[in-house]
Amino acid sequence: MMHPEERLAELGLAIPEVAKPVAAYVPAVRTGNLVLTSGQIPVREGTPIATGKVGGSVTPEVGVECAQQCTLNALAAIKAEVGDLAAVKRVVKVVVFVASTPDFTGQPQVANGASELLGQVFGDAGIHARSAVGVPVLPLDVPVEVEIMVEV
């Protein structure tokens, strides 16, 4: 089976540096055989890749890209906690928050940016339970935030 980071490389992606927390928390915590990430925002090289609301100034397509970047950031936090993404046995749960306009109802499609990437990286082990939640605002006015729980 191909290593998760090799699969990412095939997609033209790589694990970034762990995003620095913007408040009083750590990027990930391990308890037993579970690793839970803090909410990860779509920051690339220290800067949000988008701000605003999906359905407003942010298109659903950019929302999907943001969900993918959040997922890469979550994978970086997991890797920092366990040392190697090959230690992930299963993605258990994904929660995707989408800052959106009141009339926008496509949160599940935005969340697919996270879910589909995890499937591509981990295969069947990437199939997970998920929540996609519309919210009025997220930290730094980013449009998407993602939390992931994995079994190692």
N, CA and C atoms as a LAMMPS dump frame, in Angstrom:
ITEM: TIMESTEP
0
ITEM: NUMBER OF ATOMS
456
ITEM: BOX BOUNDS ff ff ff
-5.0000000000000000e+02 5.0000000000000000e+02
-5.0000000000000000e+02 5.0000000000000000e+02
-5.0000000000000000e+02 5.0000000000000000e+02
ITEM: ATOMS id mol type element x y z
1 1 1 N 0.843 -1.193 0
2 1 2 C 0 0 0
3 1 3 C 0.885 1.252 0
4 2 1 N 0.493 2.228 -0.768
5 2 2 C 1.264 3.458 -0.89
6 2 3 C 1.166 4.293 0.391
7 3 1 N 2.26 4.941 0.762
8 3 2 C 2.308 5.81 1.939
9 3 3 C 1.396 7.023 1.699
10 4 1 N 0.691 7.483 2.745
11 4 2 C -0.203 8.639 2.568
12 4 3 C 0.474 9.86 1.952
13 5 1 N 1.722 10.12 2.311
14 5 2 C 2.39 11.294 1.753
15 5 3 C 2.758 11.089 0.285
16 6 1 N 2.961 9.841 -0.134
17 6 2 C 3.169 9.563 -1.556
18 6 3 C 1.885 9.815 -2.331
19 7 1 N 0.75 9.453 -1.731
20 7 2 C -0.536 9.727 -2.388
21 7 3 C -0.76 11.226 -2.52
22 8 1 N -0.411 11.971 -1.473
23 8 2 C -0.524 13.43 -1.548
24 8 3 C 0.356 13.98 -2.664
25 9 1 N 1.579 13.469 -2.758
26 9 2 C 2.504 13.935 -3.798
27 9 3 C 1.933 13.675 -5.189
28 10 1 N 1.271 12.526 -5.375
29 10 2 C 0.633 12.235 -6.665
30 10 3 C -0.442 13.259 -7.004
31 11 1 N -1.059 13.839 -5.958
32 11 2 C -2.091 14.853 -6.152
33 11 3 C -1.49 16.253 -6.282
34 12 1 N -0.17 16.336 -6.187
35 12 2 C 0.496 17.631 -6.247
36 12 3 C 0.437 18.387 -4.939
37 13 1 N 0.213 17.659 -3.84
38 13 2 C 0.076 18.273 -2.52
39 13 3 C 1.159 17.755 -1.582
40 14 1 N 1.366 18.47 -0.491
41 14 2 C 2.333 18.054 0.523
42 14 3 C 1.836 18.503 1.888
43 15 1 N 2.34 17.847 2.919
44 15 2 C 2.001 18.232 4.289
45 15 3 C 2.738 19.535 4.604
46 16 1 N 2.003 20.562 5.022
47 16 2 C 2.653 21.835 5.368
48 16 3 C 3.245 21.783 6.783
49 17 1 N 3.883 22.859 7.167
50 17 2 C 4.293 23.014 8.559
51 17 3 C 3.016 23.088 9.399
52 18 1 N 3.101 22.669 10.644
53 18 2 C 1.938 22.751 11.527
54 18 3 C 1.571 24.221 11.715
55 19 1 N 0.294 24.533 11.498
56 19 2 C -0.178 25.912 11.657
57 19 3 C -0.102 26.31 13.129
58 20 1 N 0.408 27.504 13.382
59 20 2 C 0.496 27.993 14.754
60 20 3 C -0.9 28.333 15.263
61 21 1 N -1.218 27.908 16.483
62 21 2 C -2.531 28.243 17.053
63 21 3 C -2.729 29.756 17.142
64 22 1 N -3.97 30.193 16.95
65 22 2 C -4.277 31.617 17.047
66 22 3 C -4.826 31.987 18.426
67 23 1 N -4.869 31.016 19.354
68 23 2 C -5.351 31.264 20.718
69 23 3 C -4.718 30.219 21.643
70 24 1 N -5.335 29.962 22.792
71 24 2 C -4.774 29.08 23.815
72 24 3 C -5.242 27.635 23.618
73 25 1 N -4.564 26.897 22.738
74 25 2 C -4.86 25.495 22.49
75 25 3 C -3.665 24.873 21.785
76 26 1 N -3.693 23.566 21.629
77 26 2 C -2.649 22.863 20.878
78 26 3 C -3.265 22.333 19.588
79 27 1 N -2.451 22.094 18.547
80 27 2 C -2.995 21.652 17.269
81 27 3 C -3.653 20.272 17.3
82 28 1 N -3.157 19.369 18.151
83 28 2 C -3.74 18.024 18.231
84 28 3 C -3.445 17.421 19.595
85 29 1 N -4.311 16.499 19.999
86 29 2 C -4.16 15.783 21.268
87 29 3 C -4.383 14.309 21.003
88 30 1 N -3.532 13.489 21.617
89 30 2 C -3.702 12.038 21.522
90 30 3 C -4.215 11.529 22.861
91 31 1 N -5.24 10.671 22.793
92 31 2 C -5.727 9.974 23.968
93 31 3 C -5.947 8.527 23.559
94 32 1 N -5.195 7.617 24.158
95 32 2 C -5.278 6.222 23.758
96 32 3 C -4.903 6.071 22.3
97 33 1 N -5.804 5.443 21.533
98 33 2 C -5.52 5.231 20.112
99 33 3 C -6.222 6.247 19.215
100 34 1 N -6.663 7.364 19.799
101 34 2 C -7.317 8.419 19.019
102 34 3 C -6.484 9.689 19.031
103 35 1 N -6.469 10.368 17.898
104 35 2 C -5.874 11.703 17.807
105 35 3 C -6.977 12.638 17.32
106 36 1 N -7.18 13.723 18.066
107 36 2 C -8.182 14.727 17.717
108 36 3 C -7.471 16.03 17.42
109 37 1 N -7.815 16.636 16.292
110 37 2 C -7.209 17.927 15.976
111 37 3 C -8.1 19.047 16.489
112 38 1 N -7.455 20.16 16.762
113 38 2 C -8.197 21.396 16.976
114 38 3 C -8.73 21.819 15.614
115 39 1 N -9.659 22.739 15.623
116 39 2 C -10.16 23.253 14.355
117 39 3 C -9.021 23.874 13.571
118 40 1 N -8.881 23.469 12.317
119 40 2 C -7.822 23.979 11.445
120 40 3 C -8.455 24.89 10.407
121 41 1 N -7.837 26.04 10.224
122 41 2 C -8.366 27.006 9.266
123 41 3 C -7.52 26.979 7.99
124 42 1 N -8.015 27.556 6.9
125 42 2 C -7.312 27.475 5.614
126 42 3 C -6.161 28.466 5.495
127 43 1 N -5.139 28.205 6.292
128 43 2 C -3.955 29.047 6.285
129 43 3 C -2.877 28.336 5.476
130 44 1 N -2.251 29.066 4.585
131 44 2 C -1.134 28.547 3.796
132 44 3 C 0.025 29.526 3.977
133 45 1 N 1.144 29.011 4.472
134 45 2 C 2.327 29.843 4.729
135 45 3 C 1.985 31.045 5.597
136 46 1 N 1.151 30.811 6.622
137 46 2 C 0.837 31.84 7.598
138 46 3 C -0.268 32.812 7.232
139 47 1 N -0.852 32.64 6.045
140 47 2 C -1.869 33.585 5.58
141 47 3 C -3.13 32.836 5.159
142 48 1 N -4.318 33.327 5.569
143 48 2 C -5.551 32.698 5.087
144 48 3 C -5.629 32.752 3.566
145 49 1 N -6.045 31.652 2.936
146 49 2 C -6.146 31.652 1.474
147 49 3 C -7.434 32.32 1.002
148 50 1 N -8.369 32.544 1.922
149 50 2 C -9.608 33.263 1.591
150 50 3 C -10.216 33.785 2.885
151 51 1 N -10.998 34.841 2.763
152 51 2 C -11.798 35.343 3.874
153 51 3 C -13.176 35.69 3.33
154 52 1 N -14.141 35.734 4.239
155 52 2 C -15.499 36.065 3.841
156 52 3 C -16.432 34.872 3.993
157 53 1 N -17.618 34.997 3.439
158 53 2 C -18.666 33.986 3.591
159 53 3 C -18.907 33.239 2.285
160 54 1 N -19.063 31.919 2.403
161 54 2 C -19.438 31.123 1.237
162 54 3 C -20.888 31.479 0.891
163 55 1 N -21.15 31.705 -0.37
164 55 2 C -22.457 32.176 -0.804
165 55 3 C -22.483 33.682 -0.929
166 56 1 N -21.431 34.331 -0.435
167 56 2 C -21.267 35.778 -0.563
168 56 3 C -20.043 36.043 -1.411
169 57 1 N -18.995 36.584 -0.77
170 57 2 C -17.773 36.911 -1.514
171 57 3 C -16.924 35.684 -1.831
172 58 1 N -17.222 34.548 -1.2
173 58 2 C -16.468 33.314 -1.428
174 58 3 C -17.341 32.323 -2.203
175 59 1 N -16.849 31.849 -3.338
176 59 2 C -17.609 30.874 -4.129
177 59 3 C -17.543 29.5 -3.463
178 60 1 N -18.508 28.648 -3.761
179 60 2 C -18.435 27.277 -3.241
180 60 3 C -17.138 26.564 -3.65
181 61 1 N -16.637 26.84 -4.846
182 61 2 C -15.391 26.211 -5.303
183 61 3 C -14.208 26.63 -4.437
184 62 1 N -14.143 27.897 -4.071
185 62 2 C -13.083 28.363 -3.177
186 62 3 C -13.298 27.752 -1.787
187 63 1 N -14.55 27.577 -1.392
188 63 2 C -14.841 26.907 -0.127
189 63 3 C -14.288 25.489 -0.103
190 64 1 N -14.419 24.769 -1.214
191 64 2 C -13.872 23.412 -1.328
192 64 3 C -12.349 23.453 -1.188
193 65 1 N -11.718 24.404 -1.868
194 65 2 C -10.254 24.557 -1.759
195 65 3 C -9.848 24.845 -0.316
196 66 1 N -10.634 25.678 0.369
197 66 2 C -10.355 25.977 1.771
198 66 3 C -10.48 24.716 2.633
199 67 1 N -11.502 23.914 2.384
200 67 2 C -11.677 22.668 3.138
201 67 3 C -10.485 21.743 2.919
202 68 1 N -9.965 21.706 1.706
203 68 2 C -8.783 20.883 1.423
204 68 3 C -7.565 21.402 2.184
205 69 1 N -7.373 22.711 2.203
206 69 2 C -6.216 23.275 2.925
207 69 3 C -6.353 23.032 4.424
208 70 1 N -7.562 23.186 4.955
209 70 2 C -7.788 22.884 6.374
210 70 3 C -7.419 21.433 6.67
211 71 1 N -7.774 20.545 5.763
212 71 2 C -7.49 19.121 5.935
213 71 3 C -5.992 18.863 5.9
214 72 1 N -5.285 19.496 4.983
215 72 2 C -3.815 19.37 4.962
216 72 3 C -3.224 19.858 6.279
217 73 1 N -3.748 20.958 6.805
218 73 2 C -3.253 21.484 8.074
219 73 3 C -3.559 20.522 9.217
220 74 1 N -4.727 19.887 9.172
221 74 2 C -5.072 18.892 10.195
222 74 3 C -4.147 17.682 10.094
223 75 1 N -3.849 17.255 8.879
224 75 2 C -2.925 16.128 8.702
225 75 3 C -1.533 16.479 9.222
226 76 1 N -1.12 17.723 9.058
227 76 2 C 0.167 18.164 9.605
228 76 3 C 0.163 18.061 11.124
229 77 1 N -0.953 18.456 11.751
230 77 2 C -1.059 18.376 13.21
231 77 3 C -1.034 16.919 13.671
232 78 1 N -1.704 16.042 12.924
233 78 2 C -1.706 14.613 13.261
234 78 3 C -0.3 14.037 13.115
235 79 1 N 0.357 14.363 12.019
236 79 2 C 1.717 13.857 11.789
237 79 3 C 2.656 14.321 12.909
238 80 1 N 2.537 15.578 13.323
239 80 2 C 3.383 16.092 14.395
240 80 3 C 3.132 15.344 15.705
241 81 1 N 1.906 14.892 15.906
242 81 2 C 1.547 14.186 17.14
243 81 3 C 2.007 12.735 17.135
244 82 1 N 1.917 12.05 15.985
245 82 2 C 2.217 10.607 15.945
246 82 3 C 3.49 10.265 15.184
247 83 1 N 4.072 11.233 14.479
248 83 2 C 5.343 11.007 13.811
249 83 3 C 5.267 10.576 12.358
250 84 1 N 4.19 9.888 11.957
251 84 2 C 4.101 9.358 10.598
252 84 3 C 2.634 9.128 10.26
253 85 1 N 2.182 9.652 9.132
254 85 2 C 0.774 9.461 8.742
255 85 3 C 0.441 8.006 8.44
256 86 1 N 1.458 7.175 8.207
257 86 2 C 1.198 5.745 7.999
258 86 3 C 0.667 5.093 9.273
259 87 1 N 0.79 5.775 10.415
260 87 2 C 0.258 5.252 11.677
261 87 3 C -1.272 5.357 11.739
262 88 1 N -1.874 6.137 10.85
263 88 2 C -3.331 6.306 10.856
264 88 3 C -3.99 5.026 10.343
265 89 1 N -4.787 4.416 11.211
266 89 2 C -5.523 3.204 10.827
267 89 3 C -6.849 3.551 10.175
268 90 1 N -7.448 4.662 10.631
269 90 2 C -8.772 5.026 10.137
270 90 3 C -9.071 6.472 10.465
271 91 1 N -9.711 7.157 9.532
272 91 2 C -10.296 8.461 9.824
273 91 3 C -11.672 8.166 10.409
274 92 1 N -11.911 8.64 11.623
275 92 2 C -13.141 8.303 12.347
276 92 3 C -14.235 9.343 12.107
277 93 1 N -13.898 10.618 12.308
278 93 2 C -14.915 11.671 12.257
279 93 3 C -14.305 12.954 11.728
280 94 1 N -15.051 13.649 10.909
281 94 2 C -14.657 14.949 10.383
282 94 3 C -15.8 15.918 10.658
283 95 1 N -15.453 17.087 11.181
284 95 2 C -16.437 18.153 11.38
285 95 3 C -15.971 19.349 10.56
286 96 1 N -16.863 19.851 9.711
287 96 2 C -16.537 20.983 8.842
288 96 3 C -17.507 22.115 9.147
289 97 1 N -16.944 23.254 9.54
290 97 2 C -17.73 24.455 9.783
291 97 3 C -17.571 25.35 8.557
292 98 1 N -18.69 25.833 8.046
293 98 2 C -18.663 26.69 6.861
294 98 3 C -19.328 28.02 7.219
295 99 1 N -18.539 29.085 7.242
296 99 2 C -19.096 30.425 7.442
297 99 3 C -19.781 30.793 6.134
298 100 1 N -21.087 30.962 6.212
299 100 2 C -21.846 31.139 4.98
300 100 3 C -22.966 32.147 5.169
301 101 1 N -23.47 32.608 4.039
302 101 2 C -24.605 33.52 4.061
303 101 3 C -25.839 32.74 4.522
304 102 1 N -26.845 33.435 5.06
305 102 2 C -28.02 32.734 5.588
306 102 3 C -28.76 31.87 4.57
307 103 1 N -28.681 32.213 3.289
308 103 2 C -29.415 31.461 2.276
309 103 3 C -28.585 30.344 1.629
310 104 1 N -27.317 30.212 2.01
311 104 2 C -26.461 29.182 1.416
312 104 3 C -26.714 27.844 2.103
313 105 1 N -26.985 26.805 1.306
314 105 2 C -27.279 25.488 1.879
315 105 3 C -26.356 24.399 1.343
316 106 1 N -25.244 24.79 0.747
317 106 2 C -24.333 23.819 0.153
318 106 3 C -23.17 23.412 1.046
319 107 1 N -23.35 23.501 2.372
320 107 2 C -22.276 23.126 3.286
321 107 3 C -21.753 21.703 3.032
322 108 1 N -22.635 20.712 2.756
323 108 2 C -22.107 19.361 2.493
324 108 3 C -21.168 19.299 1.287
325 109 1 N -21.455 20.072 0.251
326 109 2 C -20.59 20.053 -0.929
327 109 3 C -19.241 20.704 -0.618
328 110 1 N -19.234 21.761 0.185
329 110 2 C -17.97 22.372 0.609
330 110 3 C -17.185 21.361 1.443
331 111 1 N -17.866 20.675 2.351
332 111 2 C -17.214 19.692 3.223
333 111 3 C -16.625 18.531 2.426
334 112 1 N -17.179 18.267 1.243
335 112 2 C -16.613 17.208 0.399
336 112 3 C -15.155 17.481 0.054
337 113 1 N -14.732 18.739 0.081
338 113 2 C -13.325 19.052 -0.152
339 113 3 C -12.427 18.345 0.849
340 114 1 N -12.88 18.248 2.088
341 114 2 C -12.137 17.525 3.123
342 114 3 C -12.312 16.021 2.958
343 115 1 N -13.552 15.586 2.82
344 115 2 C -13.844 14.149 2.775
345 115 3 C -13.202 13.456 1.581
346 116 1 N -13.295 14.071 0.42
347 116 2 C -12.736 13.443 -0.772
348 116 3 C -11.215 13.371 -0.698
349 117 1 N -10.582 14.407 -0.148
350 117 2 C -9.131 14.372 0.002
351 117 3 C -8.71 13.248 0.949
352 118 1 N -9.42 13.087 2.05
353 118 2 C -9.084 12.012 2.993
354 118 3 C -9.259 10.639 2.347
355 119 1 N -10.271 10.486 1.503
356 119 2 C -10.455 9.235 0.779
357 119 3 C -9.316 8.973 -0.189
358 120 1 N -8.855 10.024 -0.864
359 120 2 C -7.748 9.864 -1.805
360 120 3 C -6.444 9.51 -1.085
361 121 1 N -6.251 10.056 0.107
362 121 2 C -5.006 9.84 0.843
363 121 3 C -4.986 8.497 1.567
364 122 1 N -6.125 8.108 2.164
365 122 2 C -6.155 6.916 3.016
366 122 3 C -6.97 5.762 2.445
367 123 1 N -7.546 5.922 1.263
368 123 2 C -8.34 4.844 0.686
369 123 3 C -9.546 4.529 1.57
370 124 1 N -9.857 3.25 1.731
371 124 2 C -11.011 2.849 2.544
372 124 3 C -10.891 3.329 3.985
373 125 1 N -9.666 3.448 4.498
374 125 2 C -9.459 3.927 5.869
375 125 3 C -9.825 5.407 6.002
376 126 1 N -10.008 6.085 4.886
377 126 2 C -10.387 7.497 4.908
378 126 3 C -11.882 7.734 4.941
379 127 1 N -12.685 6.657 4.843
380 127 2 C -14.145 6.789 4.907
381 127 3 C -14.53 7.053 6.358
382 128 1 N -15.345 8.078 6.588
383 128 2 C -15.569 8.553 7.952
384 128 3 C -16.991 9.062 8.161
385 129 1 N -17.337 9.233 9.44
386 129 2 C -18.553 9.956 9.805
387 129 3 C -18.244 11.45 9.68
388 130 1 N -19.29 12.274 9.428
389 130 2 C -19.029 13.687 9.2
390 130 3 C -20.207 14.554 9.577
391 131 1 N -19.897 15.766 9.999
392 131 2 C -20.887 16.83 10.15
393 131 3 C -20.428 18.013 9.314
394 132 1 N -21.373 18.66 8.633
395 132 2 C -21.102 19.885 7.884
396 132 3 C -22.065 20.94 8.424
397 133 1 N -21.513 21.971 9.052
398 133 2 C -22.321 22.916 9.817
399 133 3 C -22.125 24.334 9.293
400 134 1 N -23.217 25.01 8.995
401 134 2 C -23.157 26.409 8.612
402 134 3 C -23.11 27.283 9.852
403 135 1 N -22.193 28.255 9.851
404 135 2 C -22.035 29.169 10.981
405 135 3 C -21.932 30.604 10.459
406 136 1 N -22.215 31.598 11.326
407 136 2 C -22.165 32.978 10.854
408 136 3 C -20.756 33.537 10.661
409 137 1 N -19.786 33.095 11.469
410 137 2 C -18.425 33.641 11.362
411 137 3 C -17.441 32.657 11.98
412 138 1 N -16.211 32.665 11.452
413 138 2 C -15.136 31.823 11.964
414 138 3 C -13.923 32.704 12.272
415 139 1 N -12.939 32.178 13.022
416 139 2 C -11.772 32.986 13.367
417 139 3 C -11.097 33.593 12.132
418 140 1 N -10.627 34.807 12.281
419 140 2 C -9.94 35.557 11.221
420 140 3 C -10.799 35.752 9.975
421 141 1 N -12.114 35.562 10.101
422 141 2 C -13.07 35.704 9.003
423 141 3 C -12.829 34.702 7.873
424 142 1 N -12.22 33.542 8.206
425 142 2 C -12.037 32.508 7.176
426 142 3 C -13.374 31.84 6.9
427 143 1 N -13.534 31.254 5.708
428 143 2 C -14.816 30.649 5.367
429 143 3 C -15.004 29.203 5.826
430 144 1 N -13.923 28.502 6.193
431 144 2 C -14.034 27.086 6.537
432 144 3 C -13.087 26.752 7.681
433 145 1 N -13.529 25.845 8.547
434 145 2 C -12.701 25.293 9.613
435 145 3 C -12.997 23.787 9.676
436 146 1 N -11.952 22.989 9.868
437 146 2 C -12.098 21.525 9.859
438 146 3 C -11.447 20.926 11.089
439 147 1 N -12.155 19.983 11.728
440 147 2 C -11.613 19.158 12.819
441 147 3 C -11.624 17.722 12.345
442 148 1 N -10.602 16.968 12.719
443 148 2 C -10.521 15.554 12.328
444 148 3 C -10.188 14.703 13.55
445 149 1 N -10.803 13.524 13.631
446 149 2 C -10.455 12.517 14.621
447 149 3 C -10.017 11.269 13.874
448 150 1 N -8.826 10.752 14.224
449 150 2 C -8.323 9.533 13.59
450 150 3 C -7.984 8.5 14.65
451 151 1 N -8.026 7.243 14.226
452 151 2 C -7.54 6.132 15.046
453 151 3 C -6.135 5.789 14.577
454 152 1 N -5.223 5.599 15.539
455 152 2 C -3.849 5.226 15.211
456 152 3 C -3.505 3.898 15.877
